[in-house]
Amino acid sequence: MKKLKVLKLGWEFPPLISGGLAIACFGIAKALAKQTDLTIILPKASQDSILNNANIIGLNNIDVEISNTINHSQEEIYKKYNAFARTLFAPGMENISPYPSLEKTTTEGTSSESTHIQTSTHTNKSSETTTNSTFFSRFELDEMYGDDVQQKVVEYAEYVATLAANLEFDVIHAHDWMTMLAGIKVKHQSGKPLVIHAHALSYDRAGPDARGWNYDLEKYGMEIADAVIPVSRYTGTIVEKHYGINPQKIFPVHNGVEPVKTFSEKATFPEKLVLFLGRITGQKGPEFFLEVASKVIAENDNVRFVMAGSGDQLKRIIETGAYRKVGNKFHFTGFLNREKVNKLLAMADVYCMPSVSEPFGLSAAEAAQFGIPCVISKQSGAAEVMQHALTADFWDVELMAKHITDLLEDEELRKKVIAGTFEDIKTVTWEHAVEGIMKAYSYVLGYDVKGDSPAEIEIQQPVNLTTPKVKPIAISSADIQKDDLKKIEGIGPKIESLLNEGGVFSYSDLAHAKFSKLKSILADAGSRYQSHDPSTWAEQAELAAEGKWKTLEKLQDELDGGKR
Amino acid sequence: MRNVCLYFNLHQPNRLKPYDFFQIGHDHFYEDDKMNKDFLDKISNDCYLPMNAIMMENINRLGKDFKFCLSLSGTLIEQMENHRPDVLQSFIELSKTGQVEFIGQTYYHSLAYLNSLPEFERQVKKHVSKIEEHFGQTPKVFRNTGMIYCNDLAGRLENLGFHGVMAEGSPQYLQGRSPNYLYTAPHTKNIKTILKNDKLSADFTHRFADQSWNEYPLTAEKYATWIANDEGDCVNIFMPYETFGQHLSADTGAFDFIKHLPNELKKQDVNFLTASDQVKQLEVKDVFDVHLPVSWRDSEKDLSAWSGNNMQKEALQKLYSLEETVINSKDEDLIHVWSKLQTSDHFYYLNTKTEKDGENRDYLSPYESPYSGYIYYMNALADLEITCKEKS
């Protein structure tokens, strides 16, 4: 069968990495290239941007002249395109860098001298003004965003459209807002369906109140698109609810997680270590991490917190940490290179990701691979994938502090979370992601897309997009050894289910559970259960775990309703 | 009768290295030895050695008629002992002329007075011993770090046997009176307060190189007439020794100025007095009543340069919370390490003031910002805490 031809429009791509986008685009491309005939157009590609079985075109490496391929004024719907394509500067877009690297410390507030929207007077008028060499010069110094990002976006669209006029493809796949204009233009010119991959939205960066050129472009692009692929159900909810996109065409697909080489290293200080890793910006919830830390430190003398990264909130967090008097236990490293990041991961005892809005959250998955138990916010894609991680709403600092304390003190829980999350991550691959992408392709093309893989792909309605469900204590009963706890005298079906909810599934769990924990499980269930006495359960469970049924029977003969 | 007292303070801190998170728990040496040595070499060549030569020349020329006061911090003396004994020797040579009075201060140039009185007393005594050791005289007049002063300080110094204490002539407490007289703190008997003449001191330190100043250029001759004609018993010109060659570089003519100033003052019939001379010879004019600490630092002339923001307060609080464990350990090395972290510069670097005061901090601070300074300091302190925990 003929392979599907995919035209992928990208912005960042290795070796030009500014953040997670480049890594995700590469992962998708690599897996997609195995099943499709893939062409990727990037604003800038280097000699190192080589991928087997894919045709990578960097606009910096070819000569193109913009030709006027469509007359935008003809159709009503593309009038809006003109409005975007003529924008050279919109307020509030200075220094926008949606995926800034940790290095870029914003130290001072950005000054915004211009407050009006500039538009060019001669737009879309063939190749009279620019050539791609001037376009390319905007991308020098590896600056993928910068002050003139709109201009880059608009010009990228023009060059891509010109190039695409001579390319053959079945579907257009654009990544994030930078390539949306290009996607729209190519869709219009070719009549081929457009799929938009949503890695991060202005909602994530600037919060629910964010409006303006960026938001409008995202909304417009996703409205025009035939399908939208958010990187999580969480982001899918935002696409639907916040951008008003038809849920029928939303296909959430989790990113893959590449296996990383892990190691562990003993910290040089005696205390336990809780780690925050990421840009120190509002989106990542650093102030919540600090609050959580203050609460844990107040209760536990044997713990340090470290915040690795840099960002516009760094100074504020440093000052707040001093104000909360945790300066000797709450540390900052600034931007760290990969080697140092790995060193921290190797040392950490708990990883905390309290993001306010996190489309995916690759760093949490990496931490899990390092065998660190994670406490993550429910407002993240990672929470959908890492079902065994402990979760809380980003604002629920009490619960997050409790989770951290539990992980530091309860060795059983700790082991369970580590092992469970590790398993969760294993199934999260780029190959799996591509299966989801193929479903979106099938939907927009109206027929089953089959790559080399013989597996039947059904066209499905997108998965339920209600707010991701997260279990209160995120220990799923799947994959966990479950014993019949009712064999313990004193435990009936109801108490068994209470214990399961409290993370006690096996005889061994019960044998090692702290007496106080059992008491509190019963106490939490209400007065009916408070009279139950768990004092012999551990002893019974130990015998059951070792298979000493005879001895257990003998013991139970001596007991009265599970009590001595 | 017209008198002048020239007083210079000298100090170098043991600046910390960029002590990062990964060093906590295994790297117990916090100072940047090389940086501190380089600073000492530079300041010795730019200021200490040329100034000592000029002052020696002035003494040789004017003999007993010329005298002045110096106050060297213990940390500076230690640095010279370790790295530049030649520079220390040149100060000893000056002291041997008998024309220099050495003024007491806290050994570590610290804020101990504001944070721990027992520690303050320990450092005052330690400094006295150090001065006796090298210069053969016992300081009888005291100046606190940053000229921090209040009534209570005078009382405590009186109990420690000092007969004079220096202070900033703060206008809000002078209330129209001249700083050019000897004052006394309320309820003290045996200690006098000597006030800096801020206007005339700053005319040199802050305006000498200012070409937009209407008195520019300031010649030694002009300056001598101003001093001679100011009302009162004695004009106290206080400034850092490092003003020469560091704050005012050689090409501003600052060295020529100080070389000629004593002659010009003599021409105006102005006598030189030391701080102790004033205490012995001058009549007390009035009570100088200061309830809350004042200083000579920054535009506010209060404590905000060292403890105005939360980072500074946190660093100080955490440092002094270790006092009991450190002192009780009786471990001389540990006590010394902890004490050196008390040097006021560590806290000054953390102030987040802007404009002129902020520029001044950035000029003096070895760190890229107050925030990085705080991070390094707290990391080092975290390590010291671990050591203390092991000791206790």
Interface residues (C-beta under 8 A of the other chain):
Chain A: A267 T268 F269 P270 R304 V306 L314 K315 I318 E319 G321 A322 Y323 K325 G327 N328 K329 H331 F332 T333 G334 K340 K343
Chain B: D20 F21 F22 Q23 I24 G25 H26 N309 N310 M311 K313 E314 A315 Q317 K318 Y371 S372 Y374 I375 M378 N379 L381 A382 D383 E385 I386 K389
